[in-house]
């Protein structure tokens, strides 16, 4: 069977007779899986880093240097995921190579909190689609890069 939710929260009567499982994103999870109860937000291991590239105070918006080619277009109705440690922010639009981040509540943003060049960590809505956009992933433990995984392409 294939199913991250089934693997993460097995049925109470067990998985008798199951000899093989194919849970797609069980290894790193994503915001969608957290939303349906397969994991907690703090269990989501995949991050897409983006840099603040511009300020548009009149539109209450930050421009970031990641678009759908670096994050995927999935999850638009759910802000494409979430920005770690910044519940006040939401991704409102992704273009090909740039994104727009605004206030999640509609309140004015304090632009000074997000200097141009500062980094934001995005927990993607769907980790399979987001990770597929990249040639590999850096493995980070306690803030240090300890390895790199090359993405497998094709079937």
N, C-alpha and C positions, 0 to 999 in steps of 0.2 A: 504494500500500500504506500501511497505517498501522501504526506500531510504533516506539516510542522505542528499544527494544533494537536493531532492525534499522538504524535511522538512526545510533545511537551506535556500534555495532560491526558494520559491514557484513560480509556473508559474504565469505570469501576469494576466491570466484570472481566477486565484483562484483555489481552490480545491473543487469545488461544488460536492456534493454527497459523498465525502470521509468521512467515519465515523471512520476510524481506520488507524493508521500509525505505522510502525515498523522501524524507522531509527536506524540502527545498532550501529553506534558510534557517534551519534549526541551529546551525553553527554560530551565526552572528545575529539572528533575529532582525526586526525592524519595527517601525512605529505601528504599522498595520497589525502585526502579531501582538504587540503590547495592547493595542486597542481591543482585540478580541479575546484577550486573556491567556494567550499562550505563554506570555512572559511578562515581566515588569519592564518599565522604561529603562531602569538601571541595568537590565540584562542585555540591552541592545549594544552590541559590540562594534558595529560598523559605523564609521563617521566619514563624512565628506567634508573636507576643509574648504573654506572659502574666505576670500579677503574682501574687506570693505573697500570699494573702489570709488565711491562717490556719495555725496550728500545732496539731497533735494528737499530742503526744509519746507519749501512752499507746497510740496506734495506729501510731506511727512513720510519720506521714503529714503532708504539707503539703497545704493546699487552695490551688488556683489559680483565677483568674477566667476560665478558658476551659473550655468544655464541648464537647459534640459540635456545638452550633450555631456554634462558631467554629473547629473543627478537623476535624470529620466523625467519624463513628463507625467508619470503616474502619480496619483494622489493629489491632483490639483484642488479637489474639493476639501482636502485635509491639509492644506498648506505645504504639500509635498513632503511632509514629515514634521520635524520640530528642530528648533535651534537650541542646542544643549546649553543649559544654565541661563537662558534668556526667554522665560515664558512671556515676556512683554513683546517679543518679536514674532512675526509670522512672515513666511515667504508668500507674497501675493501674486507674483508673476514670474515665469521663467521664459526667457527668450533663448535663442540658440546657445549663446555663450555668456549671457549675463542674466542676473536675476534682480528682482525688486523685493525688498524687505520693508515692511511697515509695522506699525503698532498692532498687536493682536487684539487690542481692545478699542482701537480707534483714537486713543488718547495721543496727544502730541508726544513725539519722540524727543528725548534729550540727546541731540546729535553728538554732543561732546563725549558721550559715553562710548561711542563707536568711531574712534579716529580712523581716518583713511589709512589703510595698510594693516589695520587690526584683523585678527583671524576669528572666524566663527566656526563652530563645529555643528554640522547638520546631521541629525539622525534621519535617514531617508524613510519615506513611506514604504518603499518596497526595496529591500536590500539586493535581491537578485537583479533587478533592473538597474539599480544604481551601480553595483559592482561591475556589471557587464560593460559599463561605459569606460572602464579603465583597464590599462595593461596589467596592473597588479595592485597589491595592497601592502602597505607597510604594517607590520605587526608591532604594536606598541605595548609596553608593560611598564607601569609606574612612570609614564612620561618619556621613556626612552625607546627608540626604535631598536628592536631586538631581532628583526628578520623582515623578509619580504616574501610574499606569495605571488607567484605569477598566475595571471588569470588563464583559465583554460577556454579556448575559443573553438567553436564548432561542435559537432556531435560525433 
